[in-house]
């Protein structure tokens, strides 16, 4: 049932978003801007409160900052979401990702990255991972396409665990970006099977459709699908998906 749902949603994403379609951000548009400017950043934020008969507190934020100098490129992405309605927590998660690239040729880079996340409703108290491997691809004025692969140890602590579990994953991703001013379409797909058990895999698809309004302000529609073939806990669904529409400020 879950696998059929994944196929249905992926089919919907192809129709709903041009090209291929929860805390993770598609960073390929930022990489393209770094090639031109050397430094770039973007910030998203939201806050909602209600009182009286219906009580609500919700806030979320996302920050992405990157820099490039010569053969070196690095960026950091952090995000968090929290929502409470009538004193019941509905959402609580946080995410952080840092990545460094060393350019070794016109189409070849070496990557080093680290990541941490927590997600109350997926029963993840803490998940940490690191990885390293090559990235290859080409970037043009209109079309950019890349592929990366890496070894990625992953440590996960869930609410039911007394110690963190370590698994070794093969991280693969492909990225496609199309620029047709004032619109940018960007898609990144991650597939991360375990080396010793390919049936245990993570799938993440992030699709961004952006419209430039001014030099610093843009509107962005983002679709995200996350699927874990073996969820962190028995009562956790393997599939999560989200669609977000936001105004973005860039510097």
Order of alpha helices (4+ residues) and beta strands (2+ residues): alpha-alpha-beta-beta-beta-beta-beta-beta-beta-beta-beta-beta-beta-beta
